[in-house]
Amino acid sequence: MEVPPKLYKYQPFNTLTITNLKNNKIFFSRPPDFNDPFDSMVRFVKGTPTKQEYLKFYKIYCDKISQEEKLHPKYLTDGKLNEKFPKLFDKIQKDIIAKRNHNFRFEKGVACFSAKNDDILMWAHYADGHRGFCLEFDTTYAPFNKARKVNYIPDIPQVNILNAMLNKTSPKKNSADDYFQIQLLGI
């Protein structure tokens, strides 16, 4: 789905929102600070590589650290990967999962928008019981042109870290409604 020409952000009337408006800023919330603890939750899980995938990762591992000669005796026996490399790779996956889980929850900021400026529930919940205001943003400008529709799904999606490392398919996208979000890294 394309981003609509305009996006809207409902705001309460308070010092922070007026200061942000005056300074042309938008507040990005961290997912742990959301009302719903499961909102924006993703579960990264380990994959089980095939022998061919282990070989591919072995080559990547060797290329990355530029020490292939030093690795051969440790992870190769008679020219074939031994049981030490799968153990190393298992640890690498666990480390990546821990880092991604942390980054996804604590290193990202999310700002949510609506495609509608006349939603009575949005006015009630996000504009301080109809006492706030609604900002309009032109989506031809960054970062609003990078907004993506929120997909609400019944279960926490799982991302197989092995598939992600191999650039295989990502989780299925399901139906969504009229709410959009922009995510920034490093907030």
MDAnalysis code that builds the backbone (N, CA, C; Angstrom):
import MDAnalysis as mda
import numpy as np

u = mda.Universe.empty(561, n_residues=187, atom_resindex=np.repeat(np.arange(187), 3), trajectory=True)
u.add_TopologyAttr("name", ["N", "CA", "C"] * 187)
u.add_TopologyAttr("resid", np.arange(1, 188))
u.add_TopologyAttr("resname", ["MET", "GLU", "VAL", "PRO", "PRO", "LYS", "LEU", "TYR", "LYS", "TYR", "GLN", "PRO", "PHE", "ASN", "THR", "LEU", "THR", "ILE", "THR", "ASN", "LEU", "LYS", "ASN", "ASN", "LYS", "ILE", "PHE", "PHE", "SER", "ARG", "PRO", "PRO", "ASP", "PHE", "ASN", "ASP", "PRO", "PHE", "ASP", "SER", "MET", "VAL", "ARG", "PHE", "VAL", "LYS", "GLY", "THR", "PRO", "THR", "LYS", "GLN", "GLU", "TYR", "LEU", "LYS", "PHE", "TYR", "LYS", "ILE", "TYR", "CYS", "ASP", "LYS", "ILE", "SER", "GLN", "GLU", "GLU", "LYS", "LEU", "HIS", "PRO", "LYS", "TYR", "LEU", "THR", "ASP", "GLY", "LYS", "LEU", "ASN", "GLU", "LYS", "PHE", "PRO", "LYS", "LEU", "PHE", "ASP", "LYS", "ILE", "GLN", "LYS", "ASP", "ILE", "ILE", "ALA", "LYS", "ARG", "ASN", "HIS", "ASN", "PHE", "ARG", "PHE", "GLU", "LYS", "GLY", "VAL", "ALA", "CYS", "PHE", "SER", "ALA", "LYS", "ASN", "ASP", "ASP", "ILE", "LEU", "MET", "TRP", "ALA", "HIS", "TYR", "ALA", "ASP", "GLY", "HIS", "ARG", "GLY", "PHE", "CYS", "LEU", "GLU", "PHE", "ASP", "THR", "THR", "TYR", "ALA", "PRO", "PHE", "ASN", "LYS", "ALA", "ARG", "LYS", "VAL", "ASN", "TYR", "ILE", "PRO", "ASP", "ILE", "PRO", "GLN", "VAL", "ASN", "ILE", "LEU", "ASN", "ALA", "MET", "LEU", "ASN", "LYS", "THR", "SER", "PRO", "LYS", "LYS", "ASN", "SER", "ALA", "ASP", "ASP", "TYR", "PHE", "GLN", "ILE", "GLN", "LEU", "LEU", "GLY", "ILE"])
u.atoms.positions = np.array([
    [0.831, -1.190, 0.000],
    [0.000, 0.000, 0.000],
    [0.872, 1.249, 0.000],
    [0.445, 2.193, -0.768],
    [1.134, 3.487, -0.821],
    [0.796, 4.326, 0.401],
    [1.705, 5.202, 0.742],
    [1.455, 6.134, 1.829],
    [0.458, 7.167, 1.309],
    [-0.591, 7.484, 2.084],
    [-1.547, 8.500, 1.627],
    [-0.877, 9.868, 1.521],
    [-1.465, 10.804, 0.798],
    [-0.841, 12.118, 0.627],
    [-0.648, 12.895, 1.936],
    [-1.498, 12.626, 2.911],
    [-1.405, 13.299, 4.216],
    [-1.500, 12.258, 5.331],
    [-0.742, 12.486, 6.393],
    [-0.855, 11.683, 7.603],
    [-1.152, 12.626, 8.759],
    [-1.805, 12.096, 9.789],
    [-2.242, 12.929, 10.905],
    [-1.759, 12.353, 12.227],
    [-1.439, 13.257, 13.143],
    [-1.000, 12.849, 14.478],
    [-1.837, 13.614, 15.495],
    [-2.574, 12.871, 16.280],
    [-3.399, 13.440, 17.336],
    [-2.516, 13.690, 18.556],
    [-2.657, 14.859, 19.166],
    [-1.787, 15.245, 20.276],
    [-2.599, 15.887, 21.396],
    [-2.189, 15.650, 22.643],
    [-2.786, 16.415, 23.741],
    [-2.177, 17.822, 23.745],
    [-2.848, 18.740, 24.330],
    [-2.327, 20.101, 24.453],
    [-1.564, 20.167, 25.774],
    [-0.205, 20.100, 25.692],
    [0.608, 20.207, 26.899],
    [1.956, 20.828, 26.533],
    [2.780, 21.054, 27.521],
    [4.071, 21.725, 27.303],
    [4.946, 20.975, 26.307],
    [5.039, 19.648, 26.444],
    [5.884, 18.851, 25.552],
    [5.415, 18.939, 24.097],
    [4.115, 18.784, 23.872],
    [3.632, 18.803, 22.484],
    [3.749, 20.195, 21.868],
    [3.536, 21.226, 22.637],
    [3.679, 22.595, 22.118],
    [5.159, 22.900, 21.843],
    [6.058, 22.453, 22.727],
    [7.498, 22.643, 22.502],
    [7.935, 21.896, 21.243],
    [7.481, 20.651, 21.090],
    [7.808, 19.887, 19.881],
    [7.279, 20.578, 18.630],
    [6.073, 21.089, 18.693],
    [5.475, 21.801, 17.556],
    [6.305, 23.045, 17.227],
    [6.663, 23.807, 18.244],
    [7.458, 25.026, 18.058],
    [8.828, 24.713, 17.449],
    [9.431, 23.579, 17.838],
    [10.766, 23.210, 17.377],
    [10.760, 22.241, 16.190],
    [9.597, 22.051, 15.586],
    [9.453, 21.124, 14.442],
    [9.979, 19.729, 14.780],
    [9.570, 19.178, 15.909],
    [10.006, 17.858, 16.346],
    [8.806, 16.945, 16.549],
    [9.098, 15.660, 16.466],
    [8.091, 14.636, 16.737],
    [8.680, 13.719, 17.788],
    [7.871, 13.317, 18.733],
    [8.315, 12.408, 19.773],
    [8.191, 10.973, 19.270],
    [9.258, 10.186, 19.443],
    [9.273, 8.772, 19.082],
    [9.325, 7.961, 20.375],
    [8.340, 7.105, 20.583],
    [8.280, 6.264, 21.779],
    [9.042, 4.965, 21.563],
    [9.607, 4.447, 22.640],
    [10.242, 3.127, 22.577],
    [9.158, 2.071, 22.802],
    [9.215, 0.939, 22.093],
    [8.187, -0.097, 22.273],
    [7.929, -0.522, 23.715],
    [8.939, -0.610, 24.614],
    [8.605, -0.989, 25.998],
    [7.734, 0.041, 26.721],
    [7.669, 1.260, 26.192],
    [6.874, 2.311, 26.824],
    [5.432, 2.360, 26.314],
    [5.073, 1.471, 25.387],
    [3.710, 1.439, 24.859],
    [2.742, 0.916, 25.922],
    [1.464, 1.240, 25.758],
    [0.428, 0.726, 26.662],
    [0.318, -0.793, 26.564],
    [0.438, -1.323, 25.361],
    [0.329, -2.758, 25.123],
    [1.736, -3.358, 25.109],
    [2.070, -4.207, 26.082],
    [3.433, -4.753, 26.140],
    [3.780, -5.644, 24.943],
    [2.787, -6.110, 24.196],
    [3.046, -6.978, 23.049],
    [3.098, -6.205, 21.735],
    [2.761, -4.912, 21.765],
    [2.814, -4.089, 20.557],
    [4.257, -4.007, 20.076],
    [4.470, -4.202, 18.803],
    [5.790, -4.155, 18.165],
    [6.723, -5.269, 18.636],
    [6.173, -6.316, 19.188],
    [6.980, -7.435, 19.664],
    [7.287, -8.370, 18.490],
    [8.525, -8.777, 18.405],
    [8.966, -9.775, 17.428],
    [9.803, -10.782, 18.182],
    [9.629, -12.045, 17.865],
    [10.436, -13.075, 18.508],
    [11.434, -13.618, 17.499],
    [12.698, -13.413, 17.768],
    [13.751, -13.948, 16.913],
    [14.080, -15.346, 17.416],
    [14.109, -16.305, 16.496],
    [14.376, -17.692, 16.872],
    [15.540, -18.248, 16.067],
    [16.190, -19.270, 16.644],
    [17.317, -19.917, 15.970],
    [16.808, -20.818, 14.857],
    [17.631, -20.919, 13.822],
    [17.361, -21.869, 12.755],
    [18.338, -23.024, 12.851],
    [18.020, -24.100, 12.152],
    [18.926, -25.247, 12.100],
    [19.491, -25.329, 10.695],
    [20.758, -24.962, 10.529],
    [21.343, -24.958, 9.187],
    [21.555, -26.374, 8.636],
    [21.497, -26.457, 7.324],
    [21.884, -27.688, 6.638],
    [23.403, -27.709, 6.557],
    [23.970, -28.838, 6.143],
    [25.427, -28.926, 5.983],
    [25.910, -27.879, 4.980],
    [25.130, -27.684, 3.909],
    [25.502, -26.697, 2.888],
    [25.496, -25.278, 3.476],
    [24.492, -24.995, 4.320],
    [24.429, -23.663, 4.945],
    [25.569, -23.468, 5.937],
    [25.931, -24.524, 6.676],
    [27.090, -24.421, 7.562],
    [28.341, -24.070, 6.764],
    [28.532, -24.703, 5.620],
    [29.697, -24.401, 4.783],
    [29.679, -22.954, 4.311],
    [28.480, -22.488, 3.927],
    [28.351, -21.090, 3.483],
    [28.727, -20.138, 4.628],
    [28.216, -20.421, 5.822],
    [28.530, -19.571, 6.967],
    [29.996, -19.692, 7.376],
    [30.566, -20.846, 7.215],
    [31.986, -21.019, 7.506],
    [32.813, -20.105, 6.607],
    [32.462, -20.069, 5.323],
    [33.182, -19.206, 4.382],
    [32.988, -17.740, 4.759],
    [31.769, -17.361, 5.070],
    [31.489, -15.977, 5.484],
    [32.298, -15.645, 6.740],
    [32.283, -16.558, 7.697],
    [33.012, -16.360, 8.946],
    [34.506, -16.179, 8.672],
    [35.050, -17.046, 7.816],
    [36.478, -16.954, 7.478],
    [36.788, -15.643, 6.760],
    [35.938, -15.257, 5.809],
    [36.159, -14.019, 5.051],
    [36.094, -12.799, 5.965],
    [35.164, -12.832, 6.906],
    [34.986, -11.674, 7.781],
    [36.181, -11.442, 8.681],
    [36.742, -12.496, 9.202],
    [37.839, -12.287, 10.143],
    [39.201, -12.454, 9.495],
    [39.212, -12.790, 8.189],
    [40.457, -12.880, 7.415],
    [41.509, -13.754, 8.075],
    [41.106, -14.848, 8.651],
    [42.053, -15.746, 9.305],
    [41.754, -17.196, 8.927],
    [41.412, -17.420, 7.696],
    [40.984, -18.752, 7.276],
    [42.017, -19.819, 7.625],
    [43.299, -19.496, 7.452],
    [44.342, -20.480, 7.737],
    [44.312, -20.903, 9.203],
    [44.070, -19.962, 10.098],
    [44.047, -20.279, 11.522],
    [42.804, -21.075, 11.906],
    [41.735, -20.945, 11.126],
    [40.498, -21.633, 11.455],
    [40.496, -23.085, 10.997],
    [41.171, -23.390, 9.907],
    [41.126, -24.746, 9.362],
    [41.394, -25.822, 10.404],
    [42.497, -25.730, 11.150],
    [42.758, -26.802, 12.109],
    [41.682, -26.905, 13.200],
    [41.119, -25.775, 13.562],
    [40.162, -25.784, 14.664],
    [38.792, -26.322, 14.248],
    [38.301, -25.937, 13.064],
    [36.943, -26.279, 12.654],
    [36.873, -27.292, 11.522],
    [38.004, -27.691, 10.987],
    [38.015, -28.663, 9.899],
    [38.760, -29.915, 10.329],
    [38.217, -31.052, 9.944],
    [38.881, -32.336, 10.126],
    [38.830, -33.052, 8.787],
    [39.980, -33.379, 8.251],
    [40.077, -34.017, 6.929],
    [39.342, -33.209, 5.860],
    [39.453, -31.866, 5.941],
    [38.850, -30.994, 4.935],
    [37.354, -30.794, 5.094],
    [36.745, -31.350, 6.136],
    [35.296, -31.206, 6.366],
    [35.075, -30.519, 7.712],
    [33.944, -29.791, 7.796],
    [33.620, -29.131, 9.062],
    [33.422, -30.176, 10.141],
    [34.007, -29.936, 11.310],
    [33.793, -30.846, 12.425],
    [32.690, -30.285, 13.330],
    [32.468, -30.921, 14.474],
    [31.361, -30.532, 15.365],
    [31.601, -29.207, 16.068],
    [32.819, -28.671, 16.023],
    [33.117, -27.405, 16.710],
    [32.474, -26.207, 16.014],
    [32.422, -26.228, 14.668],
    [31.854, -25.066, 13.983],
    [30.348, -24.935, 14.235],
    [29.555, -26.023, 14.174],
    [28.136, -25.870, 14.516],
    [27.924, -25.298, 15.921],
    [28.788, -25.676, 16.871],
    [28.671, -25.119, 18.226],
    [28.976, -23.626, 18.220],
    [30.014, -23.244, 17.478],
    [30.344, -21.825, 17.342],
    [29.190, -21.080, 16.680],
    [28.659, -21.667, 15.605],
    [27.576, -20.998, 14.884],
    [26.325, -20.878, 15.756],
    [26.055, -21.881, 16.578],
    [24.930, -21.827, 17.500],
    [25.103, -20.653, 18.459],
    [26.321, -20.460, 18.960],
    [26.602, -19.326, 19.850],
    [26.439, -17.999, 19.098],
    [26.903, -17.956, 17.849],
    [26.756, -16.733, 17.047],
    [25.280, -16.399, 16.883],
    [24.447, -17.408, 16.562],
    [23.008, -17.168, 16.424],
    [22.408, -16.642, 17.725],
    [22.771, -17.260, 18.856],
    [22.235, -16.819, 20.147],
    [22.630, -15.367, 20.433],
    [23.880, -15.012, 20.131],
    [24.341, -13.635, 20.345],
    [23.586, -12.648, 19.455],
    [23.386, -13.028, 18.190],
    [22.652, -12.157, 17.263],
    [21.212, -11.984, 17.734],
    [20.598, -13.077, 18.169],
    [19.205, -13.009, 18.652],
    [19.115, -12.086, 19.856],
    [20.026, -12.235, 20.813],
    [19.997, -11.377, 22.005],
    [20.156, -9.913, 21.615],
    [21.088, -9.636, 20.699],
    [21.319, -8.255, 20.269],
    [20.112, -7.700, 19.513],
    [19.538, -8.501, 18.613],
    [18.370, -8.019, 17.857],
    [17.167, -7.808, 18.754],
    [16.934, -8.719, 19.701],
    [15.819, -8.536, 20.632],
    [15.990, -7.238, 21.412],
    [17.190, -6.992, 21.900],
    [17.450, -5.761, 22.648],
    [17.274, -4.538, 21.742],
    [17.910, -4.552, 20.575],
    [17.817, -3.404, 19.659],
    [16.389, -3.133, 19.249],
    [15.649, -4.190, 18.949],
    [14.275, -4.010, 18.485],
    [13.409, -3.363, 19.551],
    [13.635, -3.709, 20.807],
    [12.808, -3.170, 21.885],
    [13.316, -1.845, 22.451],
    [14.650, -1.668, 22.516],
    [15.178, -0.533, 23.272],
    [15.929, 0.494, 22.443],
    [16.259, 0.195, 21.210],
    [17.047, 1.118, 20.402],
    [16.244, 1.738, 19.262],
    [14.961, 1.473, 19.225],
    [14.115, 2.030, 18.171],
    [13.098, 2.972, 18.779],
    [12.706, 3.924, 17.968],
    [11.618, 4.794, 18.351],
    [10.515, 4.671, 17.319],
    [9.282, 4.784, 17.763],
    [8.142, 4.638, 16.871],
    [7.227, 5.843, 17.044],
    [6.810, 6.418, 15.932],
    [5.797, 7.473, 15.946],
    [4.633, 6.974, 15.112],
    [3.439, 7.057, 15.648],
    [2.258, 6.534, 14.959],
    [1.413, 7.678, 14.426],
    [0.827, 7.406, 13.272],
    [0.017, 8.395, 12.570],
    [-1.263, 7.733, 12.089],
    [-2.203, 8.543, 11.673],
    [-3.454, 8.047, 11.129],
    [-3.639, 8.608, 9.729],
    [-4.377, 7.879, 8.919],
    [-4.721, 8.373, 7.586],
    [-5.962, 9.265, 7.665],
    [-6.564, 9.337, 8.860],
    [-7.797, 10.118, 9.039],
    [-7.578, 11.224, 10.066],
    [-8.200, 12.352, 9.847],
    [-8.118, 13.442, 10.827],
    [-9.428, 13.627, 11.590],
    [-10.378, 12.733, 11.354],
    [-11.687, 12.886, 11.978],
    [-12.147, 11.617, 12.702],
    [-11.208, 10.863, 13.222],
    [-11.525, 9.616, 13.922],
    [-11.852, 9.935, 15.382],
    [-13.096, 9.696, 15.768],
    [-13.567, 10.074, 17.103],
    [-12.786, 9.375, 18.221],
    [-12.419, 8.097, 18.013],
    [-11.651, 7.385, 19.034],
    [-10.230, 7.930, 19.149],
    [-9.645, 8.303, 18.026],
    [-8.302, 8.887, 18.071],
    [-8.339, 10.219, 18.819],
    [-9.366, 11.021, 18.565],
    [-9.510, 12.281, 19.295],
    [-9.662, 12.007, 20.794],
    [-10.422, 10.984, 21.141],
    [-10.657, 10.672, 22.549],
    [-9.392, 10.152, 23.234],
    [-8.695, 9.236, 22.594],
    [-7.547, 8.593, 23.247],
    [-6.243, 9.381, 23.157],
    [-5.974, 9.988, 22.029],
    [-4.657, 10.601, 21.809],
    [-4.666, 12.128, 21.851],
    [-5.822, 12.732, 21.808],
    [-5.910, 14.196, 21.864],
    [-6.609, 14.631, 23.146],
    [-6.292, 13.908, 24.232],
    [-6.739, 14.291, 25.571],
    [-8.245, 14.518, 25.642],
    [-9.003, 13.496, 25.229],
    [-10.466, 13.594, 25.338],
    [-11.045, 14.739, 24.536],
    [-10.572, 14.927, 23.320],
    [-11.048, 15.961, 22.374],
    [-10.588, 17.368, 22.736],
    [-9.648, 17.507, 23.679],
    [-9.162, 18.838, 24.068],
    [-7.830, 19.185, 23.409],
    [-7.262, 18.253, 22.646],
    [-5.960, 18.473, 22.034],
    [-6.074, 18.997, 20.616],
    [-5.130, 18.585, 19.786],
    [-5.115, 19.040, 18.397],
    [-4.624, 17.906, 17.510],
    [-4.780, 18.097, 16.213],
    [-4.366, 17.088, 15.247],
    [-3.445, 17.756, 14.230],
    [-2.230, 17.215, 14.107],
    [-1.250, 17.751, 13.161],
    [-1.380, 17.046, 11.822],
    [-1.177, 17.791, 10.755],
    [-1.224, 17.217, 9.412],
    [0.182, 17.255, 8.832],
    [0.614, 16.133, 8.208],
    [1.936, 16.025, 7.616],
    [1.822, 15.655, 6.145],
    [2.597, 16.333, 5.323],
    [2.659, 16.072, 3.891],
    [3.633, 14.921, 3.669],
    [3.156, 13.831, 3.081],
    [3.990, 12.638, 2.936],
    [4.924, 12.685, 1.728],
    [5.002, 13.818, 1.075],
    [6.017, 13.934, 0.024],
    [7.388, 14.248, 0.635],
    [7.402, 14.545, 1.942],
    [8.653, 14.870, 2.632],
    [9.061, 13.755, 3.590],
    [10.389, 13.601, 3.755],
    [10.926, 12.655, 4.735],
    [10.705, 13.228, 6.128],
    [10.501, 12.433, 7.119],
    [10.463, 10.979, 7.108],
    [9.081, 10.409, 6.818],
    [8.111, 11.271, 6.551],
    [6.724, 10.824, 6.394],
    [6.532, 9.950, 5.153],
    [7.374, 10.149, 4.144],
    [7.272, 9.312, 2.946],
    [7.774, 7.891, 3.204],
    [8.370, 7.652, 4.372],
    [8.843, 6.310, 4.744],
    [7.880, 5.596, 5.684],
    [6.740, 6.201, 5.966],
    [5.762, 5.583, 6.862],
    [5.264, 4.276, 6.253],
    [4.982, 3.329, 7.105],
    [4.484, 2.030, 6.675],
    [3.233, 1.687, 7.451],
    [2.319, 1.038, 6.772],
    [1.077, 0.625, 7.400],
    [1.371, -0.399, 8.489],
    [0.698, -0.278, 9.602],
    [0.860, -1.209, 10.710],
    [0.070, -2.466, 10.402],
    [0.708, -3.608, 10.588],
    [0.037, -4.889, 10.402],
    [-0.269, -5.483, 11.769],
    [-1.556, -5.628, 12.080],
    [-1.952, -6.248, 13.331],
    [-2.200, -7.721, 13.069],
    [-1.527, -8.561, 13.847],
    [-1.674, -9.995, 13.666],
    [-1.973, -10.619, 15.025],
    [-2.610, -11.791, 15.044],
    [-3.022, -12.365, 16.327],
    [-1.882, -12.922, 17.179],
    [-0.775, -13.287, 16.551],
    [0.329, -13.884, 17.291],
    [1.593, -13.058, 17.119],
    [2.510, -13.180, 18.076],
    [3.799, -12.502, 17.959],
    [4.555, -13.150, 16.803],
    [4.965, -12.359, 15.814],
    [5.668, -12.960, 14.674],
    [7.043, -13.484, 15.080],
    [7.434, -14.554, 14.409],
    [8.749, -15.124, 14.633],
    [9.607, -14.855, 13.415],
    [10.817, -14.451, 13.659],
    [11.780, -14.264, 12.579],
    [12.897, -15.269, 12.814],
    [13.055, -16.186, 11.880],
    [14.122, -17.170, 11.959],
    [15.410, -16.440, 11.604],
    [16.309, -16.335, 12.568],
    [17.528, -15.552, 12.375],
    [18.387, -16.144, 11.268],
    [18.341, -17.458, 11.101],
    [19.085, -18.113, 10.027],
    [18.562, -17.646, 8.671],
    [17.229, -17.622, 8.515],
    [16.648, -17.137, 7.259],
    [16.985, -15.675, 7.021],
    [16.977, -14.887, 8.088],
    [17.327, -13.472, 7.949],
    [18.777, -13.326, 7.513],
    [19.656, -14.148, 8.083],
    [21.072, -14.086, 7.720],
    [21.296, -14.522, 6.272],
    [20.448, -15.439, 5.818],
    [20.552, -15.923, 4.435],
    [19.697, -15.093, 3.478],
    [19.037, -14.044, 4.004],
    [18.160, -13.168, 3.209],
    [17.021, -13.933, 2.560],
    [16.483, -14.905, 3.298],
    [15.303, -15.620, 2.815],
    [14.073, -14.810, 3.169],
    [12.919, -15.362, 2.956],
    [11.670, -14.641, 3.145],
    [11.472, -14.198, 4.588],
    [10.783, -13.077, 4.746],
    [10.449, -12.553, 6.063],
    [9.052, -13.036, 6.438],
    [8.588, -12.750, 7.673],
    [7.279, -13.244, 8.082],
    [6.173, -12.694, 7.200],
    [5.084, -13.464, 7.101],
    [3.949, -13.039, 6.275],
    [3.350, -11.762, 6.822],
    [2.894, -10.920, 5.898],
    [2.214, -9.698, 6.301],
    [0.720, -9.983, 6.284],
    [0.029, -9.520, 7.304],
    [-1.410, -9.748, 7.389],
    [-2.151, -8.427, 7.239],
    [-3.453, -8.491, 7.422],
    [-4.291, -7.316, 7.225],
    [-3.928, -6.197, 8.198],
    [-4.252, -4.983, 7.818],
    [-3.957, -3.816, 8.645],
    [-5.125, -2.850, 8.565],
    [-5.085, -1.807, 9.382],
    [-6.115, -0.780, 9.297],
    [-5.484, 0.530, 8.858],
    [-6.060, 1.649, 9.234],
    [-5.628, 2.933, 8.705],
    [-4.557, 3.634, 9.534],
    [-3.769, 2.919, 10.307],
    [-2.742, 3.550, 11.122],
    [-1.373, 3.290, 10.521],
    [-0.522, 4.284, 10.625],
    [0.806, 4.208, 10.034],
    [1.837, 4.484, 11.108],
    [3.050, 4.053, 10.869],
    [4.114, 4.337, 11.823],
    [5.415, 4.584, 11.089],
    [6.292, 5.306, 11.735],
    [7.645, 5.531, 11.250],
    [8.567, 5.063, 12.357],
    [9.563, 4.277, 12.019],
    [10.522, 3.805, 13.012],
    [11.873, 4.427, 12.737],
    [12.523, 4.864, 13.780],
    [13.871, 5.406, 13.678],
    [14.801, 4.578, 14.534],
    [15.955, 4.282, 14.015],
    [16.964, 3.580, 14.804],
    [17.749, 4.580, 15.622],
    [18.220, 4.147, 16.754],
    [19.096, 4.981, 17.568],
    [18.396, 6.003, 18.403],
    [17.118, 5.871, 18.600],
    [16.378, 6.829, 19.447],
    [16.395, 6.316, 20.870],
])
